[in-house]
Amino acid sequence: MSMTPVEVRHQQLKRGLFGYRRRGVDDLMTDIADSFEVVWRERADLVDRVEQLETDLARHVELEGLLRSTLISAERAAQEQRDRARREADTILGEAHAEARTVTRDSRSEKERLDGEARRVAALLRSALAVIEETEHAENTADVPAAATDEQAAATADPPMLPPVTGDRPEIRRIAG
């Protein structure tokens, strides 16, 4: 039976001839000792529980520290990855712009070259047309016999095509030479 401190204080011991009765005092002392023993065990259990909780708390604090450092490291790594990706994207974009400028410059040069070539061909065609018109005009105005015109046409006709000259066929060299 456990007793509270209030119960112990209000306990009345019976008096005998020479003071308190021994049996009542012994019973009270046994009850108080039993109650104190129960409280002592509970206190020891609570001390053990507090130690266990303090150990758990220290482990949790350490774990929290590790989690914080891991989170900070992960955030730092993610930020570095974003920065690296941004720099890489800027580099790729710069290279793409440079390539676009090169392609544009090359296409403008090619266009200018083709425009020049077209102007040259147009000039040649105008010259050829002028020559043809002069020839037609000269034929219409001159009294040239028909036989002379045929000889003149034969002279201005393209020469016959010869096969290309190569070093491994001597008979072609003789004909071409």
Backbone as CSV, one residue per row, in Angstrom:
resi,resn,N_x,N_y,N_z,CA_x,CA_y,CA_z,C_x,C_y,C_z
1,MET,0.837,-1.163,0.000,0.000,0.000,0.000,0.882,1.226,0.000
2,SER,0.675,2.122,-0.986,1.479,3.339,-1.030,0.733,4.460,-0.338
3,MET,1.492,5.304,0.280,0.897,6.410,1.035,1.406,7.711,0.454
4,THR,0.537,8.694,0.496,0.937,10.017,0.032,1.549,10.756,1.206
5,PRO,2.312,11.811,0.932,2.887,12.577,2.050,1.812,13.156,2.972
6,VAL,0.674,13.500,2.442,-0.403,14.052,3.274,-0.921,12.980,4.235
7,GLU,-1.047,11.723,3.729,-1.508,10.630,4.587,-0.509,10.367,5.706
8,VAL,0.778,10.448,5.372,1.806,10.214,6.400,1.713,11.304,7.470
9,ARG,1.513,12.533,7.091,1.463,13.640,8.051,0.223,13.540,8.960
10,HIS,-0.826,13.006,8.466,-2.060,12.954,9.252,-2.243,11.617,9.981
11,GLN,-1.266,10.796,9.916,-1.331,9.500,10.597,-1.261,9.738,12.110
12,GLN,-2.166,9.131,12.818,-2.200,9.265,14.274,-1.698,7.964,14.906
13,LEU,-0.655,8.066,15.664,-0.117,6.885,16.356,-0.743,6.830,17.757
14,LYS,-1.051,5.628,18.199,-1.667,5.472,19.510,-0.575,5.476,20.569
15,ARG,-0.941,5.997,21.689,0.035,6.110,22.764,-0.168,4.969,23.778
16,GLY,0.933,4.611,24.250,0.889,3.579,25.277,1.448,4.155,26.580
17,LEU,1.788,3.280,27.502,2.284,3.687,28.800,3.625,4.381,28.692
18,PHE,4.473,3.905,27.905,5.801,4.500,27.782,5.964,5.254,26.462
19,GLY,4.985,5.726,25.845,5.041,6.463,24.571,4.131,5.810,23.541
20,TYR,4.573,5.839,22.325,3.754,5.289,21.241,3.821,3.780,21.267
21,ARG,2.818,3.145,20.790,2.813,1.697,20.765,3.757,1.219,19.674
22,ARG,4.513,0.314,20.041,5.558,-0.195,19.172,4.971,-0.815,17.910
23,ARG,3.957,-1.577,18.051,3.394,-2.259,16.891,2.839,-1.240,15.907
24,GLY,2.144,-0.234,16.297,1.598,0.813,15.419,2.706,1.569,14.704
25,VAL,3.797,1.867,15.470,4.936,2.586,14.871,5.610,1.688,13.853
26,ASP,5.808,0.429,14.183,6.446,-0.498,13.234,5.598,-0.654,11.968
27,ASP,4.284,-0.784,12.137,3.409,-0.892,10.956,3.489,0.376,10.096
28,LEU,3.465,1.504,10.735,3.554,2.777,10.004,4.890,2.883,9.280
29,MET,5.962,2.488,9.952,7.289,2.539,9.335,7.361,1.587,8.151
30,THR,6.758,0.433,8.243,6.743,-0.514,7.131,5.956,0.061,5.962
31,ASP,4.779,0.635,6.272,3.975,1.253,5.207,4.727,2.407,4.533
32,ILE,5.386,3.219,5.352,6.154,4.346,4.799,7.313,3.813,3.963
33,ALA,8.004,2.800,4.423,9.121,2.215,3.675,8.623,1.625,2.363
34,ASP,7.478,0.920,2.404,6.914,0.356,1.160,6.549,1.470,0.171
35,SER,5.911,2.487,0.703,5.519,3.611,-0.151,6.755,4.297,-0.729
36,PHE,7.789,4.483,0.114,9.023,5.114,-0.344,9.712,4.250,-1.387
37,GLU,9.670,2.924,-1.209,10.278,2.001,-2.168,9.577,2.103,-3.535
38,VAL,8.241,2.175,-3.514,7.491,2.310,-4.768,7.877,3.623,-5.451
39,VAL,7.907,4.689,-4.688,8.265,6.003,-5.252,9.705,5.967,-5.753
40,TRP,10.591,5.334,-5.014,12.005,5.241,-5.416,12.136,4.490,-6.745
41,ARG,11.396,3.373,-6.900,11.425,2.626,-8.166,10.855,3.466,-9.313
42,GLU,9.721,4.116,-9.043,9.135,4.978,-10.086,10.118,6.075,-10.488
43,ARG,10.784,6.641,-9.467,11.779,7.683,-9.761,12.914,7.118,-10.595
44,ALA,13.399,5.921,-10.265,14.486,5.296,-11.024,14.023,4.998,-12.451
45,ASP,12.782,4.508,-12.571,12.242,4.262,-13.919,12.147,5.566,-14.712
46,LEU,11.703,6.618,-14.036,11.601,7.916,-14.714,12.975,8.469,-15.081
47,VAL,13.970,8.259,-14.227,15.337,8.690,-14.556,15.817,7.942,-15.805
48,ASP,15.567,6.623,-15.845,15.945,5.831,-17.028,15.213,6.341,-18.269
49,ARG,13.926,6.633,-18.091,13.130,7.124,-19.212,13.659,8.480,-19.685
50,VAL,14.022,9.362,-18.749,14.587,10.670,-19.106,15.902,10.484,-19.853
51,GLU,16.751,9.569,-19.379,18.006,9.298,-20.073,17.747,8.795,-21.489
52,GLN,16.771,7.878,-21.618,16.422,7.361,-22.947,15.915,8.488,-23.847
53,LEU,15.056,9.343,-23.304,14.525,10.465,-24.086,15.628,11.462,-24.464
54,GLU,16.563,11.692,-23.538,17.682,12.589,-23.853,18.562,11.995,-24.949
55,THR,18.779,10.667,-24.911,19.551,9.995,-25.965,18.821,10.107,-27.301
56,ASP,17.501,9.846,-27.261,16.700,9.986,-28.489,16.740,11.423,-29.005
57,LEU,16.631,12.371,-28.081,16.666,13.779,-28.463,18.009,14.127,-29.108
58,ALA,19.099,13.658,-28.511,20.430,13.927,-29.084,20.546,13.304,-30.472
59,ARG,20.028,12.077,-30.618,20.060,11.423,-31.928,19.219,12.201,-32.933
60,HIS,18.048,12.657,-32.519,17.185,13.425,-33.414,17.804,14.780,-33.780
61,VAL,18.461,15.411,-32.808,19.139,16.684,-33.090,20.259,16.456,-34.091
62,GLU,21.011,15.372,-33.900,22.081,15.047,-34.849,21.508,14.748,-36.235
63,LEU,20.428,13.982,-36.263,19.769,13.662,-37.525,19.239,14.926,-38.201
64,GLU,18.680,15.827,-37.397,18.201,17.101,-37.945,19.360,17.892,-38.550
65,GLY,20.484,17.903,-37.868,21.665,18.589,-38.404,22.113,17.984,-39.726
66,LEU,22.134,16.653,-39.782,22.501,15.984,-41.037,21.509,16.310,-42.146
67,LEU,20.223,16.290,-41.814,19.201,16.616,-42.814,19.345,18.058,-43.304
68,ARG,19.624,18.965,-42.371,19.821,20.366,-42.772,21.022,20.504,-43.707
69,SER,22.130,19.870,-43.325,23.319,19.979,-44.176,23.087,19.316,-45.532
70,THR,22.356,18.185,-45.532,22.035,17.524,-46.797,21.145,18.413,-47.650
71,LEU,20.149,19.036,-47.031,19.249,19.929,-47.760,20.013,21.128,-48.316
72,ILE,20.898,21.687,-47.518,21.690,22.833,-47.987,22.593,22.404,-49.140
73,SER,23.202,21.224,-49.008,24.052,20.714,-50.094,23.241,20.475,-51.360
74,ALA,22.055,19.905,-51.202,21.202,19.644,-52.369,20.766,20.953,-53.025
75,GLU,20.412,21.944,-52.210,20.029,23.249,-52.772,21.207,23.882,-53.498
76,ARG,22.388,23.795,-52.894,23.581,24.362,-53.518,23.880,23.655,-54.841
77,ALA,23.782,22.311,-54.832,24.036,21.542,-56.058,23.002,21.870,-57.126
78,ALA,21.746,22.024,-56.724,20.704,22.376,-57.692,20.958,23.763,-58.276
79,GLN,21.372,24.704,-57.428,21.662,26.055,-57.919,22.861,26.027,-58.865
80,GLU,23.893,25.260,-58.518,25.050,25.142,-59.402,24.647,24.503,-60.729
81,GLN,23.791,23.494,-60.667,23.319,22.831,-61.892,22.530,23.816,-62.750
82,ARG,21.659,24.611,-62.120,20.902,25.621,-62.875,21.848,26.640,-63.501
83,ASP,22.837,27.087,-62.722,23.793,28.066,-63.264,24.582,27.470,-64.425
84,ARG,25.021,26.223,-64.269,25.777,25.559,-65.326,24.909,25.414,-66.577
85,ALA,23.648,25.014,-66.384,22.731,24.864,-67.523,22.482,26.217,-68.195
86,ARG,22.350,27.267,-67.393,22.139,28.610,-67.949,23.363,29.046,-68.763
87,ARG,24.554,28.806,-68.219,25.774,29.175,-68.960,25.876,28.368,-70.253
88,GLU,25.562,27.081,-70.159,25.619,26.218,-71.344,24.602,26.679,-72.387
89,ALA,23.409,27.039,-71.935,22.382,27.524,-72.862,22.829,28.839,-73.506
90,ASP,23.443,29.714,-72.712,23.939,30.979,-73.274,25.026,30.714,-74.313
91,THR,25.901,29.751,-74.028,26.961,29.403,-74.977,26.360,28.849,-76.260
92,ILE,25.418,27.940,-76.126,24.778,27.346,-77.309,24.044,28.419,-78.098
93,LEU,23.356,29.311,-77.389,22.637,30.391,-78.054,23.611,31.320,-78.782
94,GLY,24.735,31.636,-78.154,25.747,32.468,-78.799,26.301,31.809,-80.050
95,GLU,26.570,30.502,-79.949,27.067,29.775,-81.115,26.016,29.748,-82.225
96,ALA,24.759,29.580,-81.841,23.683,29.559,-82.835,23.566,30.915,-83.522
97,HIS,23.688,31.997,-82.742,23.631,33.336,-83.341,24.803,33.553,-84.294
98,ALA,25.989,33.109,-83.870,27.164,33.252,-84.734,26.975,32.446,-86.019
99,GLU,26.471,31.229,-85.888,26.225,30.396,-87.070,25.179,31.044,-87.970
100,ALA,24.143,31.622,-87.365,23.099,32.293,-88.153,23.697,33.487,-88.902
101,ARG,24.571,34.237,-88.223,25.216,35.379,-88.907,26.085,34.893,-90.060
102,THR,26.805,33.774,-89.844,27.651,33.222,-90.901,26.802,32.763,-92.079
103,VAL,25.717,32.065,-91.796,24.840,31.584,-92.864,24.237,32.767,-93.608
104,THR,23.805,33.784,-92.873,23.227,34.974,-93.505,24.264,35.668,-94.385
105,ARG,25.472,35.827,-93.851,26.540,36.480,-94.616,26.855,35.675,-95.879
106,ASP,26.965,34.345,-95.719,27.248,33.490,-96.873,26.130,33.559,-97.908
107,SER,24.886,33.566,-97.440,23.769,33.620,-98.387,23.726,34.966,-99.092
108,ARG,24.056,36.044,-98.400,24.108,37.361,-99.058,25.215,37.379,-100.103
109,SER,26.371,36.819,-99.754,27.479,36.764,-100.712,27.080,35.949,-101.933
110,GLU,26.448,34.813,-101.696,26.004,33.956,-102.801,24.971,34.677,-103.651
111,LYS,24.065,35.405,-103.001,23.047,36.167,-103.742,23.718,37.230,-104.599
112,GLU,24.676,37.944,-104.011,25.383,38.976,-104.788,26.126,38.341,-105.966
113,ARG,26.762,37.196,-105.716,27.475,36.516,-106.797,26.503,36.090,-107.892
114,LEU,25.362,35.510,-107.485,24.372,35.084,-108.469,23.763,36.282,-109.209
115,ASP,23.539,37.387,-108.498,23.023,38.592,-109.164,24.031,39.086,-110.194
116,GLY,25.309,39.093,-109.829,26.362,39.502,-110.781,26.408,38.577,-111.976
117,GLU,26.305,37.273,-111.692,26.312,36.293,-112.777,25.100,36.499,-113.682
118,ALA,23.943,36.766,-113.080,22.728,36.995,-113.869,22.895,38.255,-114.729
119,ARG,23.501,39.309,-114.153,23.733,40.536,-114.945,24.694,40.259,-116.096
120,ARG,25.747,39.453,-115.828,26.706,39.125,-116.885,26.029,38.326,-117.998
121,VAL,25.222,37.302,-117.597,24.522,36.493,-118.594,23.542,37.366,-119.378
122,ALA,22.849,38.288,-118.673,21.905,39.179,-119.362,22.651,40.060,-120.353
123,ALA,23.836,40.545,-119.956,24.623,41.379,-120.863,25.059,40.577,-122.089
124,LEU,25.496,39.318,-121.842,25.892,38.462,-122.961,24.704,38.202,-123.890
125,LEU,23.545,37.956,-123.313,22.361,37.722,-124.130,21.987,38.970,-124.930
126,ARG,22.108,40.154,-124.301,21.818,41.390,-125.030,22.808,41.581,-126.176
127,SER,24.090,41.245,-125.892,25.106,41.365,-126.946,24.800,40.411,-128.088
128,ALA,24.471,39.153,-127.732,24.168,38.165,-128.757,22.932,38.588,-129.546
129,LEU,21.941,39.122,-128.872,20.728,39.586,-129.534,21.044,40.750,-130.462
130,ALA,21.921,41.629,-130.006,22.311,42.764,-130.852,23.042,42.267,-132.089
131,VAL,23.917,41.273,-131.919,24.646,40.722,-133.056,23.664,40.079,-134.022
132,ILE,22.711,39.323,-133.489,21.714,38.667,-134.342,20.896,39.710,-135.077
133,GLU,20.501,40.753,-134.388,19.717,41.811,-135.042,20.533,42.502,-136.114
134,GLU,21.822,42.741,-135.847,22.681,43.358,-136.861,22.823,42.455,-138.065
135,THR,22.993,41.159,-137.788,23.138,40.206,-138.878,21.866,40.154,-139.713
136,GLU,20.736,40.117,-139.076,19.472,40.103,-139.807,19.307,41.396,-140.610
137,HIS,19.683,42.471,-140.020,19.563,43.760,-140.680,20.505,43.822,-141.884
138,ALA,21.714,43.289,-141.712,22.682,43.290,-142.801,22.211,42.372,-143.923
139,GLU,21.625,41.237,-143.587,21.137,40.318,-144.604,19.975,40.929,-145.382
140,ASN,19.129,41.612,-144.703,17.979,42.221,-145.365,18.397,43.388,-146.261
141,THR,19.428,44.087,-145.928,19.820,45.258,-146.701,20.822,44.951,-147.799
142,ALA,21.553,43.931,-147.682,22.576,43.620,-148.682,22.027,42.690,-149.747
143,ASP,22.603,42.825,-150.991,22.208,41.931,-152.075,23.237,40.846,-152.175
144,VAL,23.174,39.924,-151.304,24.140,38.844,-151.286,23.483,37.632,-151.893
145,PRO,24.211,36.950,-152.844,23.626,35.752,-153.419,23.425,34.678,-152.351
146,ALA,22.530,33.751,-152.614,22.172,32.694,-151.683,23.329,31.766,-151.412
147,ALA,24.185,31.510,-152.374,25.312,30.610,-152.183,26.293,31.202,-151.188
148,ALA,26.522,32.496,-151.249,27.446,33.150,-150.328,26.903,33.090,-148.914
149,THR,25.597,33.215,-148.769,24.979,33.166,-147.455,25.156,31.789,-146.847
150,ASP,25.044,30.729,-147.629,25.232,29.374,-147.111,26.662,29.170,-146.666
151,GLU,27.643,29.710,-147.424,29.049,29.574,-147.034,29.313,30.344,-145.753
152,GLN,28.701,31.525,-145.652,28.892,32.348,-144.467,28.284,31.647,-143.244
153,ALA,27.146,31.011,-143.410,26.492,30.302,-142.312,27.335,29.104,-141.887
154,ALA,27.939,28.428,-142.849,28.774,27.282,-142.533,30.014,27.730,-141.771
155,ALA,30.546,28.905,-142.131,31.758,29.406,-141.474,31.466,29.822,-140.038
156,THR,30.288,30.337,-139.792,29.963,30.795,-138.435,29.374,29.698,-137.561
157,ALA,29.092,28.531,-138.152,28.521,27.415,-137.379,29.566,26.890,-136.408
158,ASP,29.106,26.227,-135.383,30.020,25.661,-134.379,30.898,24.610,-135.025
159,PRO,32.178,24.564,-134.665,33.068,23.544,-135.206,32.643,22.180,-134.699
160,PRO,32.969,21.084,-135.430,32.571,19.751,-134.988,33.263,19.409,-133.674
161,MET,32.545,18.684,-132.808,33.067,18.316,-131.487,34.032,17.148,-131.634
162,LEU,35.211,17.305,-131.057,36.219,16.250,-131.053,36.228,15.615,-129.680
163,PRO,36.584,14.321,-129.590,36.661,13.703,-128.265,37.790,14.341,-127.464
164,PRO,37.691,14.299,-126.143,38.738,14.909,-125.323,40.064,14.198,-125.509
165,VAL,41.111,14.967,-125.379,42.453,14.429,-125.556,42.904,13.866,-124.230
166,THR,43.290,12.583,-124.270,43.828,11.965,-123.064,45.176,11.382,-123.394
167,GLY,45.987,11.199,-122.373,47.349,10.740,-122.597,47.456,9.268,-122.906
168,ASP,46.439,8.466,-122.701,46.565,7.036,-122.881,46.105,6.564,-124.255
169,ARG,45.596,7.462,-125.154,45.157,7.044,-126.500,45.881,7.906,-127.530
170,PRO,46.969,7.390,-128.141,47.786,8.188,-129.062,47.035,8.552,-130.329
171,GLU,46.090,7.721,-130.818,45.385,8.046,-132.054,44.530,9.288,-131.883
172,ILE,44.020,9.540,-130.667,43.224,10.748,-130.432,44.139,11.946,-130.411
173,ARG,45.335,11.789,-129.863,46.286,12.893,-129.846,46.630,13.325,-131.265
174,ARG,46.762,12.359,-132.164,47.091,12.697,-133.545,45.935,13.445,-134.204
175,ILE,44.699,13.019,-133.954,43.542,13.661,-134.584,43.378,15.065,-133.996
176,ALA,43.507,15.184,-132.691,43.300,16.482,-132.044,44.445,17.407,-132.358
177,GLY,45.610,16.897,-132.602,46.784,17.718,-132.803,46.849,18.203,-134.183
